[in-house]
Amino acid sequence: MVQVTEIPAAAGAGVFTVVTQTSTYLIDLAEKTLLRAPGVGRNEDVTWEVSELRRDSEDIPLLDVRTCRVGEPAQFWVSAVDDPDVRTWRITTPVVAIERID
């Protein structure tokens, strides 16, 4: 496991954990999946509210990582599990840490 400051735009493979102010994400670039665990790894700063999102704690199809850098909100382009034609952005609270686990 290696701490990194960002997920490079050109990364086509690898598994990462991304801790934000309110949640932890598990990203598998090879499998193209994103899993959000709300409240896990939550920062001590209580000014950030934990939101509930559809499909929390489930793998959802990941289309692209637009940006994921420590200190900034991450932006993930995802599609709906039950309808791949429905696409949306997941924009996080600021990223606290990123770790490459594979």
Residue pairs with C-beta under 8 A, 6 or more apart in sequence:
1 99
1 100
1 101
2 99
2 100
3 97
3 98
3 99
4 16
4 98
4 99
4 100
5 69
5 70
5 98
6 67
6 68
6 69
6 70
6 98
7 14
7 16
7 18
7 27
7 29
7 65
7 68
7 69
7 98
9 65
9 67
11 29
11 65
12 29
12 30
13 29
13 30
14 29
14 30
14 100
14 102
15 26
15 27
15 28
15 29
15 30
15 100
15 101
15 102
16 25
16 26
16 27
16 29
16 68
16 98
16 99
16 100
16 101
17 24
17 25
17 26
17 27
17 97
17 98
17 99
17 101
18 24
18 25
18 27
18 68
18 74
18 92
18 95
18 97
18 98
19 41
19 95
19 96
19 97
19 98
20 41
20 73
20 74
20 92
20 93
20 94
20 95
20 96
21 42
21 43
21 45
21 48
21 93
21 94
21 96
22 38
22 39
22 42
22 43
22 48
22 49
22 50
22 51
22 92
22 93
23 36
23 37
23 38
23 39
23 40
23 41
23 42
23 50
23 92
23 93
24 36
24 37
24 40
24 41
25 34
25 35
25 36
25 37
25 74
25 76
25 92
26 33
26 34
26 35
26 37
27 33
27 34
27 35
27 62
27 65
27 68
27 76
28 62
29 62
29 65
31 59
32 61
32 62
32 63
33 59
33 60
33 61
33 62
34 59
34 60
34 61
34 62
34 76
34 78
34 90
35 57
35 58
35 59
35 60
36 53
36 55
36 56
36 57
36 90
37 56
37 57
38 50
38 51
38 52
38 53
38 56
38 57
39 50
41 96
42 48
42 50
43 96
48 93
53 90
55 81
58 81
60 78
60 79
60 80
60 81
61 78
61 79
61 80
61 81
61 84
62 76
62 77
62 78
63 77
63 78
63 79
63 87
64 76
64 77
65 74
65 75
65 76
65 77
66 75
66 76
66 77
66 89
67 74
67 75
68 74
68 75
68 76
68 95
68 98
69 95
70 95
70 96
70 97
70 98
71 94
71 95
72 94
72 95
73 91
73 92
73 93
73 94
73 95
74 90
74 91
74 92
74 95
75 89
75 90
75 91
75 92
76 89
76 90
76 91
76 92
77 87
77 88
77 89
77 90
78 87
78 88
78 89
78 90
79 85
79 86
79 87
79 88
80 86
80 87
80 88
